[in-house]
Amino acid sequence: MKDNNSKNDIEKPSEPAAAPEAAKEAPKEAPKPPATRFLFISKYALIHDLAWQVQKEGFDVKYHVISKSDRDVGDGFVEKVDRWEDLKDWADVIVFDDCEFGSLVEKLRKEGKAVIGGTAYTDRLEMDRDFGQEEMKAAGMTTLPRWEFTSFDDAVTFVKENPGRYVVKPSGRAQNEKVLSFVGQEEDGLDILSMLEHYKKGWASKIKVFQLQKFANGVEVAVGAFFNGSDFILPVFINFEHKRMFNDEIGPQTGEMGTAGFWYGPNQLFNNTLLKMKDRLAAAGYTGYIDINCIVNSRGIYPLELTCRFGYPTINLQIEGALSKWGEFLPAVARGEPFNLRTKRGFQICVVIAVPPFPFIDPDAFRKFSEDAVVLFKKPMAEGIHPGDIRLVEGDWRLAGNSGYAIVVTGSGSTMEDARREAYNRVRNIMIPNMFYRTDIGERWNREGDLLQTWGYLS
């Protein structure tokens, strides 16, 4: 590995974080607060690592998974319930893990419940790309030219009349199929034309609305923070997604194969993007994490999309980097209270370990290659290992669900290279049949950190 102990590893400001050594102390048994009970509700079994973390801190936790195919994911880590509605009065804090719960969350808030989750407005920000872009533009951000289509034939005609590099982005639920996003590589747009014809034949029934967005060169970086209904809780979280399946951004889109990030104080990237959404989020009463993914270059900051929910595997990375107890932080967010969020200095990375059929959903392939396989650890390891589609059976971690999204491994360090070293040492301690992962998470920081500093976005 290349040594990154150089000017490329930006020194973190002292105010938002505590020394990383503090995180390595053995966790002490926390007294159980008598009046904080948590109910986590998940659409596709995404949030059990956070639920497990809250439980380990000494709080009462119950967990409901809506998707039938994911019902066994998280078994053994936290107590599962069949009907969350029966426990809404038992819970002091209710946590929803995804978007499209907005109307339900608003109803629960009107009933006086402390809830972390979206609103009808923030659901639309994420699911309706054109609306999200219009809202960011109205808030004062500079957006890239884009065109929305409901017809592939119309889009083909547009590209023929306006040759260039574009990015194809499905809207609505189709955007969850990350393999459907396509970044054009050819200046004449011929590859975009071929891809549109392919989508027309194979995906027309699923992709009802989509965007063509003008391509822009630069550094792709996201800035996120937790919002308590009226204001952001600092520090912010700067992160870099690694979306494709193989090293060097080759292969199909996966959502993410890993992320590099760090907690940071207020900066130009935050001030010129997420902070501009404060009044709109407050008017909606949003509580939870929100993130804007951007392309930045010497000319400006161009927001690409909003994520109005927890990110995956971002939340695993944030668990690695937070020093405050999540069982104390989440109620403050849900109740609109200020909170002194303590975080580690330096950098964190996370690596997704996957098995077939990931990144595709193929139940037959999962049953053949991965179902119920045991995760083996060469030596006992308690830190930096976060269950994905895993269930706990008599002390063994076993693959569950049907997606093959197995484990997220995290690491921290005073430099990005130190964080990489810790995370990949942990990865090498894990054995799963047919497992695969990227080995280059965080390597781009050496160049991208220099560029962000040169352009002044972290000042």
C-alpha positions in Angstrom: 0.0 0.0 0.0 1.2 3.5 -0.7 2.0 5.6 2.3 -0.4 8.5 2.5 1.1 10.2 5.6 1.5 13.4 3.7 -0.1 16.8 3.0 -2.7 14.9 1.1 -4.3 13.7 4.4 -6.0 16.9 5.5 -5.7 17.6 9.2 -9.1 17.6 10.9 -10.2 20.6 12.9 -10.1 19.9 16.6 -13.6 21.0 17.6 -15.9 18.4 16.2 -14.1 15.3 17.2 -12.4 13.5 20.1 -9.1 11.6 19.9 -9.4 8.3 17.9 -7.8 6.4 20.7 -10.9 6.9 22.8 -12.8 4.7 20.5 -10.5 1.8 21.1 -11.1 1.6 24.8 -13.1 -1.5 25.9 -16.8 -0.5 26.0 -18.2 -0.2 29.4 -21.6 -1.7 30.4 -24.1 1.1 30.0 -26.9 1.5 32.6 -30.2 1.0 30.8 -32.2 4.3 30.7 -35.6 3.6 32.1 -37.6 5.6 29.6 -36.0 5.1 26.2 -37.4 2.2 24.2 -36.7 1.9 20.5 -38.8 0.5 17.7 -37.0 0.1 14.4 -39.1 -0.4 11.2 -37.4 -1.5 8.0 -38.7 -2.0 4.5 -35.9 -4.4 3.4 -34.0 -5.3 6.6 -31.5 -2.5 6.3 -31.2 -1.0 9.7 -30.5 -3.8 12.1 -26.8 -2.9 12.6 -27.9 0.4 14.1 -30.6 -1.3 16.1 -28.0 -3.8 17.4 -25.6 -0.9 18.3 -28.4 0.8 20.3 -29.1 -2.5 22.1 -25.5 -3.0 22.9 -25.5 0.4 24.6 -28.1 -0.9 27.0 -31.4 0.2 25.5 -34.5 -1.8 24.8 -34.9 -2.5 21.1 -37.5 -4.2 19.0 -37.4 -4.6 15.2 -39.9 -5.1 12.4 -39.1 -6.1 8.8 -41.8 -5.6 6.2 -40.4 -7.5 3.2 -41.3 -11.2 3.4 -38.1 -12.3 1.6 -36.0 -10.4 4.1 -37.8 -11.5 7.3 -34.9 -13.7 8.5 -32.3 -11.0 8.1 -31.2 -9.7 11.5 -32.6 -12.7 13.4 -30.7 -13.3 16.7 -29.2 -9.8 16.8 -32.3 -7.9 18.1 -35.8 -9.0 19.0 -38.1 -9.2 16.0 -41.8 -8.4 16.1 -44.5 -9.4 13.6 -46.6 -6.2 13.9 -45.0 -2.9 14.7 -48.4 -1.2 15.2 -48.9 -3.2 18.4 -45.8 -1.6 19.9 -46.0 2.1 18.8 -47.3 3.1 22.2 -44.6 1.0 23.9 -41.8 2.8 22.0 -40.3 6.1 23.2 -38.6 6.5 19.8 -39.7 5.0 16.4 -37.1 4.8 13.7 -37.9 4.3 10.0 -35.0 3.3 7.8 -36.0 4.3 4.3 -38.0 6.7 2.2 -41.7 6.4 1.2 -42.8 6.2 4.8 -43.4 10.0 4.8 -47.2 10.1 5.2 -47.1 7.5 7.9 -44.3 9.3 9.8 -46.3 12.6 9.6 -49.3 10.8 11.1 -47.3 9.4 14.0 -45.8 12.8 14.7 -49.3 14.3 14.9 -50.1 11.7 17.5 -47.2 13.0 19.6 -44.7 10.2 18.8 -41.0 10.9 18.6 -40.1 9.6 15.2 -37.0 9.5 12.9 -38.1 9.4 9.3 -39.1 11.2 6.2 -42.0 13.4 5.2 -44.1 13.5 2.1 -41.9 16.4 1.0 -38.6 14.7 1.5 -39.9 11.4 0.0 -40.6 13.4 -3.1 -37.2 15.1 -3.0 -35.5 11.7 -3.3 -38.0 9.7 -5.5 -38.9 12.5 -8.0 -35.5 13.5 -9.5 -36.9 16.5 -11.4 -38.6 17.9 -8.3 -35.4 17.4 -6.2 -33.4 19.3 -8.8 -36.0 22.1 -8.9 -36.0 22.4 -5.1 -32.2 22.5 -5.0 -32.2 25.2 -7.7 -34.8 27.2 -5.9 -32.7 27.0 -2.7 -29.8 28.7 -4.6 -27.7 25.8 -5.8 -26.3 25.5 -9.3 -27.8 22.5 -11.1 -26.6 20.8 -14.3 -28.9 20.9 -17.4 -31.3 18.0 -17.4 -34.3 16.8 -19.4 -37.1 14.5 -18.1 -38.7 11.9 -20.4 -41.5 9.4 -20.2 -40.7 8.0 -23.7 -37.5 6.3 -24.8 -38.2 7.3 -28.4 -38.4 11.0 -27.4 -35.1 10.7 -25.6 -33.4 9.0 -28.6 -34.6 11.8 -30.8 -33.3 14.4 -28.3 -29.8 12.9 -28.2 -29.7 12.6 -32.0 -30.5 16.3 -32.2 -28.2 17.3 -29.3 -25.1 15.0 -29.4 -23.1 15.0 -26.2 -22.2 13.1 -23.0 -25.2 12.5 -20.7 -26.1 10.4 -17.7 -29.2 8.3 -17.8 -31.0 8.3 -14.4 -34.3 6.5 -13.8 -36.8 8.2 -11.4 -39.2 6.7 -8.9 -38.7 3.2 -7.6 -36.7 2.2 -10.7 -33.8 4.3 -9.4 -33.3 1.7 -6.7 -32.1 -0.6 -9.4 -28.6 0.9 -9.5 -27.6 -1.1 -12.5 -30.0 1.0 -14.6 -28.0 4.2 -14.2 -25.6 4.8 -17.0 -22.8 7.3 -17.5 -22.1 8.1 -21.1 -18.5 7.9 -22.2 -18.7 9.1 -25.8 -18.8 12.8 -26.8 -21.2 12.1 -29.7 -23.7 10.3 -27.4 -23.7 7.1 -29.5 -23.3 4.9 -26.4 -26.3 6.7 -24.8 -28.4 6.0 -27.9 -27.5 2.3 -27.7 -28.3 2.1 -24.0 -31.7 3.9 -24.5 -32.6 1.3 -27.1 -31.6 -1.5 -24.7 -33.7 0.0 -21.9 -36.7 0.4 -24.3 -36.6 -3.3 -25.1 -35.9 -4.7 -21.6 -37.0 -2.1 -19.0 -39.9 -0.1 -20.5 -42.4 -1.6 -18.1 -40.3 -0.6 -15.1 -38.8 2.7 -16.1 -41.7 5.1 -16.5 -39.9 8.4 -16.0 -36.2 9.1 -16.4 -33.7 11.9 -16.8 -30.9 12.7 -19.1 -28.4 14.9 -17.2 -25.5 16.7 -18.8 -22.3 15.1 -17.9 -19.7 17.1 -15.8 -16.1 16.2 -15.0 -14.9 16.5 -11.5 -14.8 14.9 -8.0 -17.9 13.1 -6.9 -18.4 13.8 -3.2 -21.4 13.8 -0.8 -22.0 16.0 2.2 -24.6 14.9 4.8 -25.8 15.7 8.3 -28.5 14.8 10.7 -31.5 17.2 10.9 -33.6 17.5 14.1 -36.7 19.1 12.6 -35.4 22.7 12.9 -31.6 22.6 12.4 -28.6 20.5 11.4 -26.6 18.8 14.1 -22.9 19.2 13.4 -20.3 18.0 12.5 -21.2 17.2 8.9 -20.2 13.9 7.2 -18.1 14.2 4.0 -18.1 10.9 2.1 -17.0 9.3 -1.2 -19.1 6.5 -2.6 -17.5 3.6 -4.6 -20.5 2.5 -6.6 -19.2 0.0 -9.1 -18.6 -3.7 -8.5 -14.8 -3.8 -9.3 -11.7 -1.7 -8.6 -11.2 1.4 -10.6 -15.0 1.9 -11.1 -15.4 -1.0 -13.5 -18.4 -3.2 -13.7 -22.1 -2.9 -12.9 -23.5 -0.3 -10.5 -24.1 -1.8 -7.1 -25.4 1.0 -5.0 -22.1 0.9 -3.1 -19.2 -1.5 -2.7 -17.7 0.8 0.0 -17.3 4.3 1.2 -14.6 6.6 2.5 -15.4 9.5 4.7 -14.8 11.8 7.7 -16.6 14.0 10.1 -15.9 17.7 9.6 -16.9 21.1 10.8 -18.9 23.7 8.7 -17.2 24.2 5.3 -17.9 25.7 1.8 -19.2 22.4 0.5 -21.8 22.2 3.3 -22.6 25.9 3.2 -23.3 26.0 -0.5 -25.4 22.9 -0.7 -27.1 21.2 2.3 -27.3 24.3 4.5 -29.4 26.0 1.8 -32.1 23.4 2.3 -32.4 24.2 6.0 -35.6 26.3 5.8 -37.3 23.8 3.5 -36.5 20.8 5.8 -37.6 22.7 8.8 -40.9 23.6 7.2 -41.5 19.9 6.4 -40.5 18.9 10.0 -37.9 16.4 8.7 -35.9 14.4 11.3 -33.1 12.1 10.3 -30.0 12.0 8.1 -29.9 13.8 4.7 -27.2 13.7 2.1 -26.5 15.6 -1.2 -24.3 13.9 -3.7 -22.4 16.4 -5.9 -19.9 16.8 -8.7 -17.4 19.5 -7.9 -14.7 21.1 -10.0 -12.9 24.4 -10.3 -16.0 26.1 -11.7 -18.5 25.1 -9.0 -20.5 22.6 -7.0 -23.3 20.7 -8.9 -25.7 18.7 -6.8 -26.8 15.4 -8.3 -29.3 13.9 -6.0 -30.7 14.0 -2.5 -30.9 11.0 -0.1 -33.4 11.8 2.6 -32.9 8.8 4.9 -30.0 6.7 6.3 -27.4 5.7 3.7 -26.2 2.1 3.2 -23.4 1.4 4.0 -23.0 5.0 5.2 -24.7 4.3 8.5 -22.2 1.5 9.2 -19.4 4.0 8.5 -21.0 6.5 10.8 -21.2 4.0 13.6 -17.5 3.4 13.2 -16.8 7.1 13.5 -19.2 8.2 16.2 -18.2 8.4 19.9 -21.5 9.5 21.3 -24.1 6.9 22.2 -26.6 6.4 19.4 -29.2 5.6 22.0 -28.9 9.1 23.3 -28.4 10.8 19.9 -31.4 9.4 18.1 -33.9 10.5 20.7 -32.5 14.1 20.5 -32.9 14.1 16.7 -36.4 12.7 16.9 -37.5 15.2 19.6 -35.9 18.3 18.0 -33.3 18.8 20.6 -29.7 20.1 20.2 -27.0 17.5 20.7 -23.2 17.6 21.1 -22.3 14.8 18.6 -18.8 13.6 19.4 -16.9 11.9 16.6 -13.4 10.5 16.0 -10.7 12.5 14.4 -9.3 11.5 11.1 -10.8 9.2 8.5 -13.0 6.1 8.2 -13.6 3.6 5.4 -16.0 0.7 5.0 -15.8 -2.2 2.7 -18.8 -4.3 1.5 -18.2 -8.0 1.5 -20.7 -9.6 -0.9 -21.5 -13.1 -2.3 -23.5 -14.2 -5.4 -25.9 -13.1 -6.7 -25.1 -9.5 -5.6 -25.6 -6.9 -7.0 -28.6 -8.7 -8.7 -31.6 -10.3 -7.1 -31.7 -14.0 -8.1 -33.3 -16.2 -5.4 -32.3 -19.4 -7.2 -28.6 -18.3 -7.5 -28.6 -17.3 -3.8 -30.0 -20.7 -2.7 -27.4 -22.5 -4.9 -24.3 -20.5 -3.9 -24.8 -18.7 -0.7 -27.9 -19.5 1.4 -27.2 -20.3 5.1 -23.4 -20.3 4.5 -21.4 -19.7 7.7 -19.2 -16.6 8.2 -15.9 -17.7 9.7 -13.6 -15.5 11.6 -9.9 -16.6 11.8 -9.6 -15.0 15.2 -12.3 -13.4 17.4 -13.1 -9.8 16.4 -15.6 -7.5 18.1 -15.0 -4.2 16.4 -15.5 -3.0 12.8 -17.8 -5.9 11.7 -21.4 -4.9 10.8 -24.0 -7.5 9.8 -25.7 -7.1 6.4 -28.0 -9.9 5.2 -27.0 -12.0 8.2 -28.8 -13.9 10.9 -27.3 -15.1 14.2 -27.8 -18.9 14.9 -26.3 -20.4 18.0 -23.4 -18.1 17.9 -22.8 -18.4 14.2 -23.2 -15.7 11.6 -25.1 -17.2 8.6 -26.1 -15.6 5.3 -29.8 -14.8 5.1 -32.2 -12.9 2.8 -31.6 -13.3 -0.9 -29.4 -10.4 -2.1 -25.9 -11.5 -1.1 -25.1 -8.2 0.7 -23.3 -10.0 3.5 -21.1 -7.8 5.8 -19.7 -4.3 6.0 -16.2 -4.0 7.5 -15.1 -0.6 8.8 -11.8 0.9 10.0 -10.5 4.2 11.3 -7.2 6.1 11.3 -5.5 9.5 11.6 -4.8 9.2 7.8 -6.9 7.6 5.0 -4.2 5.0 4.6 -4.3 4.2 8.3 -8.1 3.7 8.0 -7.6 1.5 4.9 -5.0 -0.6 6.7 -7.3 -1.2 9.7 -10.3 -2.1 7.6 -8.6 -4.4 5.2 -6.8 -6.2 8.1 -10.3 -6.9 9.4 -11.5 -8.0 6.0 -8.6 -10.6 5.8 -9.8 -12.1 9.1 -13.2 -13.1 7.4 -13.9 -16.3 5.4 -17.2 -16.8 3.5 -17.6 -19.1 0.5 -17.5 -17.2 -2.8 -17.0 -13.8 -1.1 -15.8 -10.8 -3.0 -15.0 -7.2 -2.3 -13.1 -4.2 -3.7 -9.6 -3.6 -2.5 -9.3 0.1 -3.5 -11.8 1.8 -1.2 -10.3 5.1 -0.1 -7.4 5.2 -2.6 -8.8 8.1 -4.6 -8.5 10.4 -1.6 -4.8 11.0 -2.3 -5.9 12.9 -5.5 -9.4 14.0 -4.6 -8.4 15.5 -1.2 -5.8 17.7 -2.9 -8.4 18.9 -5.4 -11.0 19.7 -2.8 -8.4 21.7 -0.8 -7.1 23.5 -3.9 -10.6 24.5 -4.9 -11.4 25.7 -1.3 -14.4 23.5 -0.7 -13.2 22.2 2.7 -12.3 25.6 4.0 
